[in-house]
């Protein structure tokens, strides 16, 4: 069901494993499992290149209240638990993902994003060695090819899982 929402101009990125910009901006090595999920928040603003933003700046800019920000963070953590478990069932490691939220007509905060390989980083757990096989948008970003095949493989695994469990 689709609902019209007023989008909150923030991107919430949850990381379970170090990769991408986290490794470029810190000394953390790619592939390092994080001891707890890390949430990074980015201001959705193309002119500013979607900068990393702090909780204090969010409040200063009146983007949303600290209460609503905590609600979004808690929802993101709960979504992570569900997604990690689901993807593990289909032999995928949920490295990280991006979510966007908004307000519905009753001013409730709701998820305003899809869950797909376009906004999740998913690694194939069926690999027997330490080679990372991405089944997500990194295939496009890093010019690896096989994007349609990777997305099709995820689709197949989801369908197989649903047939067995529902």
Secondary structure in CASP SS format (residue, H / E / C, confidence):
PFRMAT SS
TARGET T0000
AUTHOR 0000-0000-0000
METHOD secondary structure of the structure
MODEL  1
X C 1.00
X C 1.00
X C 1.00
X C 1.00
X C 1.00
X E 1.00
X E 1.00
X C 1.00
X C 1.00
X E 1.00
X E 1.00
X E 1.00
X E 1.00
X E 1.00
X E 1.00
X E 1.00
X E 1.00
X C 1.00
X C 1.00
X C 1.00
X H 1.00
X H 1.00
X H 1.00
X H 1.00
X H 1.00
X C 1.00
X C 1.00
X C 1.00
X C 1.00
X C 1.00
X C 1.00
X C 1.00
X E 1.00
X E 1.00
X E 1.00
X E 1.00
X E 1.00
X E 1.00
X E 1.00
X E 1.00
X E 1.00
X E 1.00
X E 1.00
X C 1.00
X C 1.00
X H 1.00
X H 1.00
X H 1.00
X C 1.00
X C 1.00
X C 1.00
X E 1.00
X C 1.00
X C 1.00
X H 1.00
X H 1.00
X H 1.00
X H 1.00
X H 1.00
X H 1.00
X C 1.00
X C 1.00
X C 1.00
X C 1.00
X C 1.00
X H 1.00
X H 1.00
X H 1.00
X H 1.00
X H 1.00
X H 1.00
X H 1.00
X H 1.00
X H 1.00
X H 1.00
X H 1.00
X H 1.00
X H 1.00
X H 1.00
X H 1.00
X H 1.00
X H 1.00
X H 1.00
X H 1.00
X H 1.00
X H 1.00
X H 1.00
X H 1.00
X H 1.00
X C 1.00
X C 1.00
X E 1.00
X E 1.00
X E 1.00
X E 1.00
X E 1.00
X E 1.00
X E 1.00
X E 1.00
X C 1.00
X E 1.00
X E 1.00
X E 1.00
X C 1.00
X C 1.00
X C 1.00
X C 1.00
X C 1.00
X E 1.00
X E 1.00
X E 1.00
X C 1.00
X C 1.00
X C 1.00
X C 1.00
X C 1.00
X C 1.00
X C 1.00
X C 1.00
X E 1.00
X E 1.00
X E 1.00
X E 1.00
X E 1.00
X C 1.00
X C 1.00
X C 1.00
X C 1.00
X C 1.00
X C 1.00
X C 1.00
X C 1.00
X C 1.00
X E 1.00
X C 1.00
X C 1.00
X C 1.00
X H 1.00
X H 1.00
X H 1.00
X H 1.00
X C 1.00
X C 1.00
X C 1.00
X C 1.00
X C 1.00
X H 1.00
X H 1.00
X H 1.00
X H 1.00
X H 1.00
X H 1.00
X H 1.00
X H 1.00
X H 1.00
X H 1.00
X H 1.00
X H 1.00
X H 1.00
X H 1.00
X H 1.00
X H 1.00
X H 1.00
X H 1.00
X H 1.00
X C 1.00
END
